């Protein structure tokens, strides 16, 4: 996100699904990331930018009250099931396969946006 917005994050709202057990962890992680470049030299990361110049706000909402959180839940669950099923050799529908390929293809690593799912790189680049 920092890369996509060219480090201009003031006015950006991060909204995460309300989960009391991880709220403090996410707040602390955000603060640590924002302050990291002030304390250490950062390694080169071609698809991201951890040199924050501005801060986005973070808030937590129940998914039934925030349409963006609902959409993120649907996409994350679908992506997780797709990779789980393809890894296990379980057939997936052609519609799901096509949707996943479109999600992957729409990303742009140079601009720092697209599907950001934690899976093995081999699965993302060779998803069928």
N, C-alpha and C positions, 0 to 999 in steps of 0.2 A: 504494500500500500504506500509506503514511504517513497518507493521508487516511482510508482505510477503517478503520484501527485507531486513529483519533483521536490520532495521534502517540505511541501506546504500543507501541513496537517491541521493548522488552526482552523476551527470550525467543523472539522470532521468528527462525527459521532460513531464510536464503535459500540455496537449493541450485541451483547452475548446472552445466550439463554441463561436464565437465572438458575444457578446451581450453588447453593450456599457453601457446599464443601469445597468449591474451587474458586470462589469469588476473590478471596484474598490472594491466592496463588496467581491468578490472572492479573490482578492489580499490581502485585509486586513484580511480576515478569515484565509487564508493560513499562513500569518505572525503571527497572534495571536496563531494559533495552534502550530506552530513551537516554539514559545517562552513560551508557557503555562507551560511546565514542569519546566522551570527555575524559575517561580514565585510562583507556588502553588504545593501542593501535589496532585497528580492525583488519582482519584478513579480507582479501578480495573474494567477494561472493557475486558471481555474474548475474544471478537472477534476483538479487535483493539489494537493499541499501539500508544499513544500520546506522548511518550518520544522520541522526534526527536533528533538525533545526527548529521544528515546532512540534507541539504535542496535540494529539487528538484526545477527545474526552472518551471515557468508557462508562457504560452503564449496563445494567442488567435488567432484563424484562422476561416475564413469563411468555412462553411461545404463543399462547392463545391470545395475547394482547399485542403482539408485534408481528406483522405479516412478513417482514424481512427475516425474522428468526424462524418462523414457520417454513419459509422457503429454504433457508439454509439447512434446517433439519431434514427436509425432504431430499435435497441434493446430497447431503452428507450420507444419509442412510442408503440412498440408491447407489452411490459410488462404493460405499463399503460393501454392500451386498453383491454388486457386480464383481468386484475384485475377489471377494471371498468365494463366490460361486465359480468364477473362471479358474481360480487357483485350485479348487477342489475338483474341477472337471465337470461341474454341474452345468447342464445346458442353460443358456439365457436366451430370452426372446430376441428376435431380430430388431424389434423396436427399441429395446433397452440397449442392445449393442450399438445401434445407430445413434441413439441419444448420447451414449458415452463417447463415441468417436467425435461427435460434434462438440461436446464439452471440451475434450482434449484439444481438438483442432482450433478452437476459437481462442485459445490462450496465446499470449505473446510474451515470451521470456525476456525479450529486450525491454519491454515496457513494464514488466513485472506484474502482469495480471493473467488470470486464467484459473484453471482447476488447481487447487492447492490441497491435495489429499496425500496423507502420509502413507505411501506404499513403496515397494521396491521399484526403483527406476526402470528395471527391466519390464515390469508389469505395465507401467504407464506408456512406455515407448512402443511396446509390442502388444498392447491390448487388441484383441480381435473382436 
